[in-house]
């Protein structure tokens, strides 16, 4: 079973969150790291799939719609974690780590995880 590797979209790519996750040995990258700034959500999700990365976003409506559309079309994605901007950096980090501990990269393929499920 592989460990989840994260791809934070532009909405969620706070440098403090990225640093906090990296300090805890989470494999995390952003669109800025890989030249994907200003690309569409669908392009971001496709890039994440091609690079075996679970996307993390605050864009709940659009990414859940993409998830549904892709499933209807028989397309795969590497997984989506959806949070809310109202969570502090520390709370985002804790919930992301809970998900990474509980789920493997294989477990989250074609799945959406909502932060609201991962409280203490």
C-alpha distances in whole Angstrom, upper triangle without the diagonal:
4,7,9,12,16,19,22,24,28,29,26,26,28,29,29,25,24,25,24,20,21,22,19,17,16,15,18,21,24,26,28,26,25,29,28,30,33,30,30,27,27,26,24,22,22,21,18,17,18,17,13,14,15,18,20,24,27,28,27,30,29,25,25,28,26,23,25,27,24,23,27,27,24,22,18,17,14,15,18,19,22,24,28,30,32,29,30,28,27,26,24,22,21,20,18,16,16,14,12,12,12,9,6,7,7,9,11,12,16,16,18,18,22,22,25,22,21,24,25
4,6,9,12,15,18,21,25,26,23,23,25,25,25,22,20,22,21,17,17,20,17,14,13,12,14,17,20,22,25,22,22,25,24,27,29,27,27,25,24,24,21,19,19,18,15,14,16,13,10,11,12,16,17,21,24,26,25,28,27,23,24,26,24,22,25,26,23,22,26,26,23,21,17,16,12,13,16,17,20,22,26,28,30,27,28,25,25,24,22,20,20,19,16,15,15,13,10,11,12,9,6,5,7,9,11,11,15,16,17,17,21,21,24,22,20,23,24
4,6,10,13,16,19,22,23,20,20,22,22,22,19,17,18,18,14,14,16,13,11,9,9,11,14,18,20,22,20,20,24,23,25,28,26,26,23,23,23,20,18,19,18,15,15,16,13,10,10,10,14,15,19,22,24,23,26,26,22,23,26,24,21,24,26,23,23,27,27,24,22,18,16,12,12,14,14,18,20,23,25,27,24,24,22,21,20,18,16,16,15,12,11,12,10,7,8,10,8,5,5,9,10,10,12,16,15,16,16,18,19,22,20,18,21,21
4,6,10,12,15,19,20,17,17,19,19,20,16,15,17,16,12,13,16,13,11,8,8,9,12,15,17,20,18,18,21,20,22,24,23,23,20,20,20,17,15,16,15,12,12,14,12,8,7,7,10,11,15,18,20,20,23,22,18,19,22,20,18,21,23,20,21,24,24,22,20,16,13,9,9,11,11,15,16,20,22,24,21,22,19,19,18,16,14,15,13,10,10,11,9,6,9,10,8,6,5,8,9,8,10,13,13,13,13,15,16,19,18,16,19,20
4,7,10,13,16,18,15,14,17,17,18,15,12,15,15,11,11,14,13,10,7,5,6,8,11,14,16,14,14,18,17,19,21,20,21,18,19,18,15,14,15,13,10,11,12,9,7,5,6,9,10,14,17,19,20,23,21,18,20,22,20,18,22,23,21,21,25,25,23,20,16,13,10,10,11,12,15,16,20,21,23,21,21,18,19,19,16,14,15,15,11,11,13,11,9,12,13,11,10,7,11,13,11,12,15,15,15,14,17,17,21,20,18,21,22
4,6,10,13,14,11,11,13,14,15,12,10,13,13,10,11,14,13,11,8,6,5,6,8,11,14,12,13,16,15,16,18,17,18,15,16,16,12,12,14,12,9,11,13,10,9,5,5,6,7,10,14,16,17,20,18,15,17,20,18,17,21,22,20,21,24,24,23,20,17,13,10,10,9,9,12,13,16,17,20,18,18,16,17,16,13,12,14,13,9,11,13,11,9,13,15,13,12,10,13,14,12,13,15,14,14,13,15,15,19,19,17,19,21
4,6,10,11,9,9,12,13,15,12,10,13,14,12,12,16,16,14,11,9,6,5,6,8,11,10,10,12,11,12,15,14,14,12,14,13,9,9,11,9,7,10,12,9,9,6,6,5,6,9,12,14,15,18,16,14,16,18,16,16,20,20,18,20,24,23,22,19,16,13,10,10,9,10,12,13,16,16,20,18,19,16,18,18,14,14,16,15,12,14,16,14,13,17,18,16,15,13,16,17,14,14,15,15,14,14,16,16,20,20,19,21,24
4,7,8,6,5,9,10,12,10,8,12,13,11,12,16,16,15,12,11,7,6,5,7,10,10,11,13,11,11,13,13,14,12,14,13,10,11,13,12,10,13,15,13,13,9,8,6,5,6,10,11,13,16,15,13,16,18,16,16,20,21,20,21,25,24,24,21,18,15,13,12,10,9,10,11,13,13,16,15,16,13,16,16,12,12,15,14,11,14,16,15,14,18,19,18,17,15,19,19,16,16,17,16,14,14,15,14,18,19,18,20,22
4,6,5,6,10,12,14,12,11,15,16,15,16,19,19,19,16,14,11,9,6,6,9,11,11,12,9,9,10,10,10,8,11,11,7,9,12,11,10,13,15,14,15,11,10,7,6,6,8,9,12,14,12,11,14,16,14,15,19,19,18,21,23,23,23,20,18,15,14,13,11,11,11,11,13,13,16,16,17,15,18,18,14,15,18,17,14,17,19,17,17,21,22,20,20,18,21,21,17,17,17,17,15,15,15,16,19,21,20,22,25
4,5,5,8,11,14,12,12,15,17,16,17,20,21,21,18,17,13,11,7,7,8,11,12,12,9,7,8,9,10,10,13,12,9,12,15,13,13,17,18,17,18,15,14,10,9,8,9,10,13,15,13,13,16,18,16,18,21,21,21,24,26,26,26,23,22,18,18,17,14,14,13,13,13,12,16,16,17,15,19,19,15,17,20,19,17,20,22,20,21,24,25,24,24,22,24,25,21,21,21,20,18,18,18,18,21,23,22,24,27
4,6,8,11,13,12,13,16,17,16,18,21,21,22,19,18,15,13,10,10,12,14,15,15,13,11,11,12,12,11,14,15,12,14,17,16,15,19,20,19,20,16,15,11,9,6,6,7,11,13,12,12,15,17,16,18,20,21,21,24,26,26,27,24,23,19,19,17,14,13,11,10,10,9,12,13,14,13,17,16,13,15,18,17,16,19,21,19,20,24,24,23,24,22,25,25,21,22,21,20,17,17,16,15,18,21,20,21,24
4,6,9,11,8,9,13,13,13,15,17,18,18,15,15,12,11,9,10,12,14,15,16,14,12,13,14,15,13,16,16,13,14,17,16,15,18,20,18,18,15,13,10,7,5,6,9,11,14,14,13,16,18,17,18,21,22,22,24,26,27,27,24,22,19,17,16,13,11,10,9,9,8,11,11,12,10,13,13,10,12,15,14,12,15,17,16,17,20,21,21,21,20,23,22,19,20,20,19,16,15,14,13,16,18,17,19,21
4,6,9,7,7,10,12,11,13,15,16,17,14,14,10,9,6,8,9,10,13,14,12,11,13,14,15,14,17,16,13,15,18,16,14,18,20,18,18,14,14,11,9,8,10,12,15,18,17,16,19,21,20,20,24,25,24,26,29,29,29,26,24,20,18,17,15,13,13,12,13,11,14,14,13,11,14,15,11,12,16,15,13,16,19,18,18,21,23,22,22,20,24,24,21,22,22,21,19,18,17,16,19,21,20,21,23
4,5,5,6,9,10,11,12,14,16,17,15,15,12,11,9,11,11,13,15,16,16,14,16,17,19,17,21,20,17,19,21,20,18,22,23,21,21,18,17,14,11,11,11,14,17,20,20,19,21,24,23,23,27,28,27,29,32,32,32,29,27,23,22,20,17,15,15,13,13,10,13,12,11,8,12,13,11,11,15,15,14,16,19,19,19,22,24,23,24,23,26,26,23,24,25,24,21,20,19,17,20,22,20,21,23
4,5,5,6,9,10,10,12,14,15,14,14,11,10,9,12,11,11,15,16,16,15,17,19,21,20,23,22,19,21,23,21,19,23,24,21,22,18,18,16,14,14,15,18,21,24,23,22,25,27,26,26,30,31,30,32,35,35,35,31,29,25,23,22,20,18,18,16,16,14,16,15,13,10,13,15,13,12,16,17,15,17,20,20,20,22,25,24,25,24,27,27,25,26,27,26,24,22,22,20,23,25,22,23,24
4,5,5,6,9,10,10,13,14,13,15,12,13,12,15,14,15,18,20,20,18,21,22,24,23,26,25,21,23,26,23,21,25,26,23,23,20,19,17,15,15,16,19,21,25,25,23,26,28,28,28,31,32,32,33,36,36,36,33,30,27,24,23,21,18,18,16,16,14,15,13,10,7,9,12,11,10,13,15,14,15,18,19,19,21,23,24,25,24,28,27,25,27,28,26,24,22,21,19,21,23,21,21,22
4,5,5,6,9,10,11,13,11,12,10,11,11,14,14,14,17,19,19,18,20,21,22,20,23,23,19,20,23,21,19,22,24,21,20,17,16,14,12,12,13,17,19,22,22,20,22,25,25,24,28,29,28,30,33,33,33,30,27,23,21,19,17,15,15,13,13,12,14,11,9,6,8,10,8,7,10,12,10,12,15,15,15,18,20,20,21,20,24,24,21,23,24,23,20,18,18,15,18,20,17,18,19
4,6,5,6,9,10,11,9,9,7,8,8,12,12,11,14,16,16,16,19,20,21,20,22,21,17,19,21,19,17,20,21,18,18,15,14,13,11,13,15,18,20,23,22,20,23,26,24,24,28,29,28,29,32,33,32,29,26,22,20,19,17,15,16,15,16,15,17,15,13,9,11,13,11,9,13,14,11,12,16,16,15,18,20,20,20,19,23,23,21,22,24,22,21,19,19,17,21,22,19,20,22
4,5,5,6,9,10,10,11,9,10,11,15,14,13,17,19,19,19,22,23,25,23,26,25,21,22,25,22,20,23,24,21,21,18,18,17,15,17,18,21,23,27,26,24,27,29,28,28,31,33,31,33,36,36,35,32,29,26,23,22,20,18,19,18,19,17,19,16,14,10,11,14,12,10,13,15,13,14,17,18,17,19,22,22,22,21,25,25,23,25,27,26,24,22,22,20,23,24,21,22,22
4,6,5,7,9,9,11,10,12,14,17,17,16,19,22,22,21,24,25,26,25,27,26,22,23,26,24,21,24,25,22,21,18,18,17,15,17,18,21,23,26,26,24,26,29,28,28,31,33,32,33,36,36,35,32,29,26,23,21,20,17,18,16,17,16,17,14,12,8,8,11,10,7,10,13,11,11,14,16,14,16,19,20,21,21,24,24,22,25,26,25,23,20,20,18,21,22,18,19,19
4,5,5,7,5,8,7,10,12,16,16,15,18,20,20,21,23,24,25,23,25,24,20,21,23,21,18,21,22,19,18,15,14,14,13,15,17,20,21,25,25,22,24,27,26,25,28,30,29,30,33,33,32,29,26,22,19,18,17,15,16,15,17,17,18,15,13,10,10,12,10,6,9,11,9,8,12,13,11,13,16,17,17,17,21,21,19,21,23,22,20,18,18,16,19,20,17,18,18
4,5,5,5,7,7,9,12,16,16,14,16,19,20,20,24,24,26,24,26,25,21,22,23,21,18,21,22,18,18,15,15,16,15,17,20,22,24,28,27,24,26,29,28,27,31,32,30,31,35,35,33,30,27,23,20,20,19,17,19,19,20,20,21,19,17,13,13,15,13,10,13,15,12,11,15,16,13,15,18,18,18,18,21,22,21,23,25,24,23,21,22,20,23,23,20,21,22
4,5,7,10,11,13,16,19,19,17,20,23,24,24,27,28,29,27,29,28,25,25,27,25,22,25,25,22,21,19,19,19,18,20,22,25,27,30,30,27,29,32,31,30,34,35,34,34,38,38,37,34,30,27,24,23,22,20,22,20,22,21,22,19,17,13,13,15,14,11,13,15,14,12,16,17,15,16,19,20,20,20,24,24,23,25,28,26,25,23,23,21,24,24,21,22,21
4,6,9,10,14,17,20,21,19,21,24,25,25,28,28,29,27,29,28,24,24,27,24,21,23,25,21,20,17,17,18,17,20,21,25,26,29,29,26,28,31,30,29,32,34,32,33,36,37,35,32,29,25,22,21,20,18,20,19,21,21,22,19,17,14,12,14,13,9,10,13,11,9,12,14,12,12,16,17,17,18,21,21,21,23,26,24,23,21,21,19,22,22,18,19,19
4,6,9,12,15,19,19,17,19,23,23,24,27,27,28,26,28,27,23,23,25,22,19,21,22,18,17,15,16,17,17,20,22,25,26,30,29,26,28,31,29,28,31,33,31,31,35,35,33,30,27,24,20,20,20,18,21,20,23,23,24,21,20,16,15,17,15,12,13,15,12,10,14,14,11,12,16,16,15,16,19,20,19,21,24,23,23,21,22,20,24,23,20,21,21
4,6,10,13,16,17,15,17,20,20,21,24,24,25,23,24,23,20,19,21,19,16,18,19,16,14,12,12,13,13,16,19,22,22,26,25,22,24,27,25,24,28,29,27,28,31,31,30,27,23,20,17,16,16,15,17,17,20,20,22,19,18,15,14,15,13,10,12,13,9,8,12,12,9,11,14,14,13,13,17,17,16,18,21,20,19,17,19,17,21,20,17,19,20
4,7,11,14,15,12,14,17,17,19,22,22,23,21,22,21,17,17,18,16,13,15,16,12,11,9,10,12,13,16,19,21,22,26,24,21,23,26,24,23,27,28,25,26,30,30,28,25,21,18,15,15,15,15,18,18,21,21,23,21,20,17,17,18,15,13,15,15,12,11,14,13,10,13,16,15,13,12,16,17,16,17,20,19,19,18,20,19,23,22,20,22,23
4,7,11,12,10,11,15,14,16,19,18,20,18,19,18,14,15,17,14,11,14,15,12,12,9,9,10,10,13,16,18,20,23,22,19,21,24,22,21,25,26,24,25,29,28,27,24,21,17,14,14,14,13,15,16,18,18,21,19,18,15,16,17,13,12,14,15,11,12,15,14,12,15,17,16,15,13,17,18,16,17,19,19,18,17,18,18,21,22,19,21,23
4,7,8,6,8,11,11,12,15,15,17,16,17,16,12,14,15,12,10,14,14,11,12,9,10,10,10,13,16,17,20,22,21,18,21,23,21,21,25,25,23,25,28,28,27,23,21,17,15,15,14,14,16,17,19,18,22,20,19,16,18,19,15,14,17,17,14,15,18,17,15,18,21,19,18,16,19,20,18,18,20,20,19,19,20,19,23,24,22,24,26
4,5,5,7,9,8,9,12,12,14,13,15,14,10,12,14,11,10,14,15,12,14,11,11,9,10,11,14,15,18,20,18,16,20,22,19,20,24,24,22,25,28,27,27,23,21,17,15,16,14,14,15,16,17,17,20,19,19,16,18,19,16,15,19,18,15,17,20,19,17,21,23,21,20,18,21,22,19,19,20,20,19,19,20,19,23,24,23,25,27
4,5,5,6,4,5,8,9,11,11,13,11,8,11,12,10,10,14,14,12,14,12,13,11,11,12,15,15,18,20,17,16,19,21,18,19,23,23,21,24,27,26,26,22,20,17,16,17,15,16,17,17,19,18,22,21,21,19,21,22,19,19,22,21,18,20,23,21,20,24,26,24,23,20,23,24,21,20,21,21,20,21,21,21,25,26,25,27,30
4,6,5,6,6,9,11,14,14,17,14,12,15,16,13,14,17,17,15,17,15,16,14,14,15,17,18,21,23,20,19,23,24,22,23,27,26,25,28,30,29,29,26,24,21,20,20,19,19,20,20,21,19,23,22,22,19,22,23,20,20,23,23,20,22,25,24,23,26,28,26,25,23,26,27,24,24,24,25,23,24,24,24,27,29,27,29,31
4,6,8,9,13,13,16,16,18,15,13,15,16,13,13,16,16,13,15,13,15,14,15,16,19,20,23,25,23,21,24,26,23,24,28,28,26,28,31,30,29,26,24,20,19,20,19,19,21,21,22,21,25,24,23,20,22,23,20,19,23,23,20,21,24,23,21,25,27,25,24,21,24,26,23,23,24,25,24,24,25,24,28,29,27,29,31
4,6,8,12,11,14,15,16,13,11,13,13,10,11,14,13,11,14,12,15,14,15,17,20,20,23,24,22,20,23,25,22,23,26,26,23,26,29,27,27,23,21,18,17,19,18,19,21,22,24,23,27,26,25,22,25,26,22,22,25,25,21,23,26,24,22,26,27,25,23,20,23,25,22,22,23,24,23,24,25,25,29,30,29,31,33
4,6,9,9,13,14,15,12,11,14,14,11,13,16,15,13,17,15,17,16,17,17,20,20,23,24,21,20,24,24,22,23,27,26,24,27,29,27,28,24,23,20,19,21,20,21,22,23,24,24,27,27,27,24,27,28,24,24,27,27,24,26,29,27,25,29,30,28,27,23,26,28,25,24,24,26,25,26,27,27,31,32,31,33,35
4,6,6,9,10,12,9,7,11,11,9,11,14,13,13,15,14,15,13,15,15,17,17,20,21,18,17,20,21,18,20,23,22,21,24,26,24,25,21,20,17,17,18,17,19,19,21,22,21,25,25,25,23,26,26,23,23,26,25,22,24,27,25,24,28,29,26,25,22,24,26,23,22,22,23,22,23,24,25,28,29,29,31,34
4,6,9,11,13,10,9,13,14,12,13,17,17,16,18,16,17,14,15,14,16,15,19,20,17,17,20,21,19,21,24,23,22,25,27,26,27,23,22,20,19,20,18,19,19,20,20,19,23,23,24,22,25,25,22,22,26,25,22,25,28,26,25,29,30,28,27,24,27,28,25,24,24,24,23,24,24,24,28,29,29,31,33
4,7,9,12,10,9,13,14,13,15,18,18,18,20,18,18,15,16,14,16,14,18,18,15,16,19,19,17,20,23,22,21,25,26,25,26,23,23,20,21,21,19,20,19,20,20,19,23,24,25,23,26,27,23,24,28,26,24,27,29,27,27,31,32,30,29,26,28,29,26,25,24,24,23,24,24,25,28,30,29,31,34
4,7,8,6,7,10,11,10,12,15,15,16,18,16,17,14,15,14,16,14,17,17,14,14,17,17,15,17,20,19,18,21,23,21,23,19,19,17,18,18,17,19,18,20,21,20,24,25,26,24,28,27,24,25,28,26,24,27,29,26,26,30,30,28,27,24,26,27,23,22,21,22,21,23,23,24,27,29,29,31,34
4,5,5,6,9,10,11,12,14,15,17,18,16,16,13,14,13,14,12,14,14,10,11,14,13,11,14,17,15,15,18,20,18,20,17,17,15,17,17,15,17,17,19,19,20,23,24,26,25,28,27,23,25,28,26,23,27,28,25,26,29,30,27,27,23,25,26,22,21,19,20,19,21,21,23,25,27,27,30,33
4,5,5,6,9,10,10,12,14,15,16,14,13,10,11,10,12,9,11,11,8,7,11,11,8,11,14,13,12,16,17,17,18,15,15,12,14,13,12,14,13,15,17,17,21,22,24,23,25,24,21,22,25,22,20,24,25,22,22,26,26,24,23,20,22,22,19,17,16,16,15,17,18,19,22,23,24,26,30
4,5,5,6,9,10,11,12,14,15,14,13,11,13,13,15,12,13,13,9,8,11,10,7,10,12,11,10,13,15,13,15,12,12,10,13,13,12,15,15,18,20,21,24,25,27,26,28,27,23,25,27,24,22,25,26,23,23,27,27,24,23,20,21,21,18,16,14,16,15,18,19,21,24,25,25,28,32
4,5,5,6,9,10,10,12,14,13,14,12,14,14,16,14,16,16,13,11,15,14,11,13,16,14,13,16,18,16,17,13,13,11,13,14,14,16,17,20,21,22,26,26,27,26,29,28,24,25,28,25,23,25,27,24,24,27,27,25,23,20,21,22,19,17,16,18,17,20,21,23,26,27,27,30,33
4,5,5,6,9,10,11,12,10,10,8,11,11,14,12,14,15,12,10,14,14,11,12,16,15,13,16,19,18,18,14,13,11,11,12,11,13,14,17,18,19,23,23,24,22,25,24,20,21,24,22,19,22,24,21,20,24,24,22,21,18,19,20,17,15,15,16,15,17,19,20,23,24,24,27,30
4,5,5,6,9,10,10,9,9,7,10,11,14,12,13,14,11,8,11,12,9,9,13,12,10,13,16,15,15,11,10,7,8,9,9,12,13,16,18,20,23,23,24,23,25,24,20,21,23,21,18,21,22,19,19,22,22,19,18,15,16,17,14,12,11,13,12,15,17,19,22,22,22,25,28
4,5,5,6,9,10,10,11,10,13,14,17,16,17,17,14,12,14,14,11,11,14,13,10,13,16,14,14,10,9,7,9,11,12,15,17,20,22,23,27,26,28,26,28,27,24,24,26,24,21,23,25,21,21,24,24,21,19,16,17,18,15,13,12,15,15,18,20,22,25,25,25,29,32
4,5,5,6,9,8,10,10,13,14,18,17,18,19,16,14,17,17,14,14,18,17,14,17,19,18,17,13,12,10,10,12,13,15,17,20,22,23,27,26,27,25,27,27,23,23,25,24,20,22,24,21,20,24,24,21,19,16,17,19,16,14,14,16,17,19,21,23,26,26,26,29,31
4,6,5,6,5,6,6,10,12,16,15,17,18,16,13,15,16,13,13,17,16,14,16,19,18,17,13,11,8,7,9,10,12,15,17,20,21,24,23,25,22,24,24,20,20,22,20,17,19,20,17,16,20,20,17,16,12,14,16,13,11,12,14,14,16,18,19,23,23,22,25,28
4,5,5,6,8,9,13,15,18,18,18,19,17,14,16,17,13,12,15,15,12,14,17,15,14,10,8,5,5,8,10,13,16,19,22,24,27,26,27,25,27,26,22,22,24,22,19,20,22,18,17,20,20,17,15,11,12,14,12,9,10,12,14,16,19,21,24,24,23,27,29
4,6,8,11,12,15,18,21,20,21,23,20,17,19,20,16,16,19,18,15,17,19,17,16,12,10,9,8,12,14,17,20,22,25,27,30,29,30,28,29,29,25,24,27,25,21,23,24,21,20,23,23,20,17,13,14,17,15,12,13,16,17,20,22,24,28,27,27,30,32
4,6,9,11,14,17,21,20,22,23,21,18,20,21,18,17,21,20,17,19,22,20,19,15,13,10,9,12,14,16,19,21,24,25,29,27,28,25,27,26,23,22,24,23,19,20,22,19,17,20,21,18,16,12,14,16,14,13,15,17,18,19,22,23,27,26,25,28,30
4,7,10,13,16,20,20,21,23,20,17,19,20,17,16,19,20,16,17,21,20,18,14,11,9,6,9,12,14,17,20,23,25,28,26,27,24,25,25,21,20,22,20,17,18,19,16,14,17,18,14,12,8,10,13,11,9,12,14,15,16,19,21,24,23,22,26,28
4,6,9,13,16,17,18,20,18,15,17,19,16,15,18,19,16,18,21,20,19,16,12,9,6,8,9,11,14,16,20,21,24,22,23,21,22,21,18,17,19,17,14,15,17,14,12,16,16,13,12,8,11,13,10,10,12,13,13,14,17,18,21,21,20,23,25
4,7,10,13,14,14,17,16,12,14,16,14,12,16,17,15,16,20,19,18,15,12,8,5,5,6,7,10,13,16,18,21,19,21,18,20,19,15,15,16,14,11,13,14,11,10,14,14,11,11,8,10,11,8,8,10,10,10,10,13,14,18,17,16,20,22
4,6,10,11,12,14,13,9,12,14,12,11,15,16,15,16,19,19,19,16,13,9,8,6,5,6,8,11,14,15,18,17,19,17,19,18,14,14,16,14,11,14,16,13,12,16,17,14,14,11,14,14,11,11,11,11,10,10,12,13,17,17,16,19,22
4,7,9,10,13,12,10,12,15,14,13,16,18,17,18,21,22,22,19,16,13,11,9,6,5,6,7,10,12,15,13,15,13,15,14,10,11,14,11,9,12,14,11,12,16,16,15,15,13,16,16,12,13,14,12,10,9,10,10,14,15,14,17,19
4,5,7,10,10,8,10,13,12,13,16,17,17,19,21,22,22,20,18,14,14,11,8,6,5,6,8,9,13,12,14,13,16,14,11,13,15,13,11,15,16,14,15,19,19,18,19,17,19,19,15,16,15,14,11,11,10,11,14,15,15,17,20
4,6,9,9,9,11,13,14,14,17,18,19,20,23,24,24,22,21,17,17,14,10,9,6,5,5,6,10,10,13,13,15,14,11,14,16,13,13,17,17,16,18,21,21,20,21,20,22,21,18,19,18,16,12,12,10,10,12,15,15,17,20
4,6,6,6,8,10,11,12,14,16,16,18,20,21,22,20,19,16,17,14,11,10,7,8,8,9,13,14,16,17,19,17,14,17,19,17,16,20,20,18,20,23,23,22,23,21,23,22,18,19,17,16,12,13,11,12,14,17,18,19,23
4,6,6,6,8,10,10,12,14,15,16,18,20,21,19,18,16,16,13,10,9,6,7,8,11,13,14,17,18,20,17,15,18,19,16,16,19,19,17,19,22,21,20,22,20,22,20,17,17,15,13,10,10,9,11,12,14,16,18,21
4,6,5,6,9,10,11,12,14,16,17,18,20,19,19,17,18,15,12,12,9,11,11,14,16,17,21,21,24,21,19,22,23,20,19,23,23,20,23,26,25,23,24,23,24,22,19,19,16,15,12,13,12,14,15,17,19,21,25
4,6,5,6,9,10,10,12,14,15,16,18,16,17,14,16,14,11,12,10,13,13,15,18,19,22,22,25,23,20,22,24,21,20,24,24,21,23,26,25,23,24,22,23,22,18,18,15,15,12,14,14,16,17,19,21,23,27
4,5,5,6,9,10,10,12,14,15,16,14,14,11,13,10,8,9,8,11,13,15,18,18,21,21,23,21,18,20,22,19,17,21,21,18,19,23,22,20,20,18,19,18,15,14,12,11,9,11,11,14,16,17,18,21,25
4,5,5,6,9,10,11,12,14,15,14,14,12,14,11,8,10,8,12,13,16,19,19,22,22,24,22,19,21,22,19,18,21,21,18,20,23,21,19,20,19,19,18,14,14,11,10,8,10,10,13,15,15,17,20,24
4,5,5,6,9,10,11,12,14,13,14,13,15,13,11,13,12,15,16,19,21,22,25,26,28,25,22,25,26,22,21,25,25,21,23,26,25,22,23,21,22,20,17,16,13,13,11,14,14,17,18,19,21,24,28
4,5,5,6,8,10,10,12,10,11,10,13,11,10,13,12,16,18,20,23,23,26,26,28,26,22,24,26,23,21,24,24,21,22,25,24,21,22,19,19,19,16,14,11,12,11,14,15,18,20,20,22,25,28
4,6,5,6,9,10,11,9,9,8,10,9,8,11,11,15,17,20,23,23,26,25,27,25,21,23,24,21,19,22,22,18,20,23,21,18,19,16,16,16,12,11,7,8,8,11,13,16,18,18,20,23,26
4,6,5,6,9,10,10,11,11,14,12,12,14,14,17,20,22,25,25,28,28,30,27,24,26,27,23,22,25,24,21,23,25,23,21,21,19,19,18,15,13,10,10,10,13,15,18,19,19,21,25,28
4,5,5,6,9,8,10,11,15,14,14,17,16,20,22,24,27,28,31,30,32,30,27,29,30,26,25,28,27,24,25,28,26,23,24,21,20,20,17,15,11,13,13,17,18,21,23,23,25,28,31
4,5,5,6,5,7,8,12,12,12,16,16,20,23,25,28,28,31,30,32,30,26,28,29,25,24,26,26,22,23,26,25,21,21,18,17,17,15,12,9,11,12,16,18,21,23,23,25,28,31
4,5,5,6,7,9,12,12,13,16,17,21,23,26,29,29,31,31,32,30,27,28,29,25,24,26,25,22,23,25,23,20,20,18,16,16,14,11,8,10,11,15,17,21,22,22,24,27,30
4,6,8,10,12,16,15,16,19,20,23,26,29,31,31,34,34,35,33,30,31,32,29,27,30,29,25,27,29,27,24,24,22,20,19,17,15,11,13,15,18,20,24,25,24,27,30,33
4,5,9,12,15,16,17,20,21,25,27,30,33,33,36,35,37,34,31,32,33,30,28,31,30,27,27,30,28,25,24,22,20,20,18,15,12,15,16,20,22,26,27,27,29,32,35
4,7,10,13,14,16,20,21,25,28,30,33,33,35,35,36,34,31,32,32,29,27,29,29,25,25,28,26,23,22,19,17,18,16,13,10,13,16,19,22,26,27,26,28,31,34
4,7,10,12,14,18,19,23,26,28,31,31,33,32,33,32,28,29,30,27,25,27,27,23,23,26,25,21,20,17,16,16,14,11,9,12,14,18,21,24,26,25,26,30,33
4,7,9,11,15,17,21,24,27,29,29,31,29,31,29,26,26,27,24,22,23,24,20,20,23,21,17,16,13,12,13,11,7,6,10,12,15,19,22,24,23,24,27,30
4,6,8,12,14,18,21,23,26,25,27,26,27,25,22,22,24,21,18,20,21,17,17,20,19,15,14,11,11,12,9,6,5,8,10,13,16,19,21,21,21,25,27
4,7,10,13,17,20,22,25,24,25,24,25,23,20,20,21,18,15,17,18,14,13,17,16,12,11,8,8,10,7,5,6,8,10,12,15,17,20,19,19,23,25
4,7,10,13,17,19,22,21,23,21,22,20,17,17,18,15,13,15,15,12,12,15,14,11,10,8,9,9,5,5,5,5,6,8,11,14,17,16,16,19,22
4,6,10,13,16,18,17,20,18,20,18,14,15,17,14,11,14,15,11,12,16,15,12,13,11,12,12,8,8,8,6,5,6,9,11,14,14,14,17,20
4,7,10,13,15,14,16,15,16,14,11,12,13,10,8,11,12,9,11,14,13,12,13,12,14,13,9,11,11,8,6,5,6,7,11,11,11,14,17
4,7,10,12,12,14,14,16,13,10,13,14,11,10,14,14,11,14,17,16,15,17,16,18,16,13,14,13,11,7,6,5,6,9,10,11,13,17
4,7,9,8,11,11,13,10,8,11,12,9,9,13,13,12,14,17,17,17,19,18,21,19,16,18,17,14,11,9,6,5,8,10,10,12,15
4,5,6,9,11,13,10,9,12,13,11,12,16,16,15,18,20,20,20,22,22,24,22,19,21,20,18,14,12,9,8,9,12,12,13,16
4,5,8,9,12,11,9,12,14,13,14,17,18,18,20,22,23,23,25,24,27,25,22,24,23,21,17,15,13,11,12,16,15,15,18
4,6,9,11,10,9,13,14,13,15,18,18,19,21,23,23,24,26,26,29,27,24,26,26,23,19,17,14,11,12,15,15,14,17
4,7,8,6,6,10,10,10,12,14,15,16,18,20,20,21,24,24,27,25,22,25,25,22,18,15,13,9,10,14,12,11,14
4,5,5,6,9,10,11,12,14,15,17,18,20,21,22,25,25,28,26,24,27,27,24,21,18,16,12,14,16,14,13,15
4,6,5,6,9,10,11,12,14,16,16,18,20,21,23,23,26,25,23,25,26,23,21,18,16,13,15,17,15,14,16
4,5,5,6,9,10,11,12,14,15,16,18,20,22,23,26,25,23,26,27,24,21,18,17,13,15,17,14,13,13
4,5,5,6,8,10,11,12,14,15,17,18,21,22,25,23,21,24,24,21,19,15,13,10,11,13,10,9,10
4,6,5,6,9,10,11,12,14,15,16,19,19,22,20,18,21,21,19,16,13,11,8,11,13,10,10,12
4,6,5,6,9,10,10,12,14,15,17,18,21,20,18,21,22,20,17,14,14,11,14,14,11,12,13
4,6,5,6,9,10,10,12,14,17,18,21,19,18,21,23,20,18,14,13,10,12,13,9,9,9
4,5,5,6,9,10,11,12,15,16,19,17,15,18,19,16,14,10,10,7,9,9,6,7,8
4,5,5,6,9,10,11,12,13,16,15,13,16,17,15,13,10,10,8,11,11,8,10,12
4,5,5,6,9,10,12,13,16,15,14,17,19,17,16,13,13,11,14,13,10,11,12
4,5,5,6,8,11,13,16,14,13,17,19,16,15,11,12,10,12,11,7,9,9
4,5,5,6,9,10,13,11,10,13,15,12,11,8,10,9,12,10,7,10,12
4,6,5,7,8,11,10,10,13,16,13,13,11,13,12,15,14,11,14,15
4,6,8,11,13,11,12,15,18,16,16,13,15,14,17,14,11,14,14
4,7,10,12,9,10,14,16,14,14,11,14,13,15,12,10,13,13
4,7,8,6,7,10,13,11,12,10,13,14,16,13,12,15,16
4,5,5,7,9,12,12,13,12,16,17,19,17,15,19,20
4,6,6,7,10,10,12,12,16,17,20,18,17,20,22
4,6,6,9,10,13,14,17,19,22,19,19,22,24
4,6,9,8,11,11,15,16,19,16,16,19,21
4,6,5,7,8,12,14,16,14,14,18,20
4,5,9,11,14,17,19,18,18,22,24
4,7,10,13,17,19,17,18,22,25
4,7,10,13,15,13,15,18,21
4,7,10,12,11,12,16,19
4,7,9,8,9,12,15
4,5,6,7,10,14
4,5,5,7,11
4,6,6,10
4,6,9
4,7
4
